Amino acid sequence: MKKGMVCALGLMVFGMMVLGTGPAWAMSGIGVGPITSWDQTLTCTKIYCPRFVVLTNMGGQAVLDKETGLVWEQSPSTNGYNWNAAQVQCFMLTKGGRFGWRLPTIQELSSLMDPTRSNPALPPGHPFSNVQNDLYWSATSVDSDPAWANLINMGDHTFGPQEKTHPDGGYKWCVRGGQGVDAQ
């Protein structure tokens, strides 16, 4: 009986490894490897940032953030939108031949920022282009008034709420992966 249970457990572990239901795995464009820790900090230099990998399997149109496991548009929109239009634009987006994009939560968007930098407030050596030093919509609604959503200013690290219907209220920077826990 004991031997049968050990054998069954071994088969279950082997099956999990084969099916990929173990640690999170991310396609980095240079190989496949586990994202082993959420508390890692990947130090960037003035010209190189190992934290970010431009995904060649998505035609260079997307960037993997190895620190969070999120995949970002390499070049966010340079047009302003109201919140609903930004949501729809992300939902309809096909970058790198993939659907599945969405607005990031306020926490996800702020995870890109480097508090020691400004204009844009991104780590040195980042691979992104066309990042505006202005407001970007998040999917995060304001708890006290769901007609408002939070935005982050990529120029100076500030954030705050704005009415979702505000015309051209902010830019959009779509993301894939993660939880996206806010109602969108």
Helices and strands as residue ranges (DSSP letters): H 2-19, E 25-27, E 32-34, E 52-54, G 56-58, E 62-65, E 71-73, H 83-92, H 106-110, E 135-142, E 145-153, E 159-163, E 175-176
